[in-house]
């Protein structure tokens, strides 16, 4: 019956609602980075790996979760949340397979990071 499926879907949804609540209530640490404006034209996101010649960003975070916030004119349009271990594997894979590039970025272009197409990164995440 239709209601039977609804009950199963509701239970399934409640499981993940609980998981997300636990994440934000302390059962997992988060790193939050923001993409401003340019992503909307390029379709790319920047993941910092070094700053001023030293490992930084995703290379040094102790967080379990990486949240990338996408804004236009200061207005949050959407966010994407990745498990840090899986995001590391995905960007390394993309870089080694010429699906992403290493570029300068961050404050005053003093950081090095992986510039990755958002869509490809999302689709590749299933591999890791």
N, C-alpha and C positions, 0 to 999 in steps of 0.2 A: 504494500500500500504506500501511497504517497507520504502519509504521516510516519510510517516506519522508517523510510529513508531520511526524513527530516530529523527524526530522533538520533539516528546514527551520525548525520552531518553535524548536528548540534553538539553531540558528545565529542566528536572529532575537533570541532571548533573550540570547545571549552578546554580541551587538553592544551592546545597551542596558545590560547589566551592565558592560561596558567603559566606556561613556559615563558612567555614574553613578560608577564608581570614579575616572575621570579628574577628574570634578567635585570629588570630595572629596579628591583627591590634588593639587589645585592647578591644574587646567585650568579655571578658572572660580572666581569669588569668590562667597561666600554671605552673606546677611543673614538672621539667625534672629530671629523674633519669636514670642512665646508668648501664646496665648489661655488665660485661666484661667476654668474653671467656667461662666461665664454663657453661652457659646456653645452649651452643651448644651440650654439652655432656649429660647434665642432663634433658634438656627440661623444667627447672624451672626458675621462676623469684622470686626475693626477694623484699618484700614491707616492709620497715621499719615502726615499730610502736612505738618503744622506743629507746632511746639512753642514756647510762649511768644512767639507772633507771628512766628517765623522759620521758613523752610522746613526740614523735617527728614524723617526716615523715608524713605519711598519717593521723596520729592521730591529728596533729596540723596544717596541711596546710590550708591556706585560699584559695588556688587555686580552680578553678572550674574544671580544666582539669589536668590529670596526664599523662605525656608522658614518656614511658619507652623506652629507646634507647638500642638496642642490638648490641654489637660490638664484633669483633674478631681482635686481634692484632691492636686495635685502629681504625679499619675500620668499619664504620656503615653499618650493614647488613640490618636492618629494625627497625621500631619503631611501638609501639602500643599506641594508645591514648584512655584513659578512662575518663568518667565523674567521678570525685572524689567521689561523693555520691554513685554512682553505684559500683565503685571499692571497697569502704568500705563494702558495703553490700555483695558483692561477696566473698571477702576474709574472712569475718566473717562467712558466710555460709559454705565456704570450710573448714575453721578451725573447726567449730563445728560439721561438718559431716565427719571428718577425711579424707578430700580430700587434705588438706594442713597441714603443720606443723609449729610450732614456733621454730625458730633456731637463733643462734648467727650469726651476720654478720656485714657488714659495716666496717668502718675503725678500725683496730685492734680488730675486733670482739667485740666491745663495744656496739653494737646495737642488739635489738631483732626485729625480723620481721617474717612475714609470707612467707614461701617458698612454692610457688604454681606452679603446672604444668601449663605452658603457654596455652596449648591447652584446658585444662579443664576450665581455667579462661575465655578464649575467648568464649567458648561454653556456659558457665553458665551466661555470661553477659546478654544474652537474657531474663533471668528470672527477672532481676532487673530494 
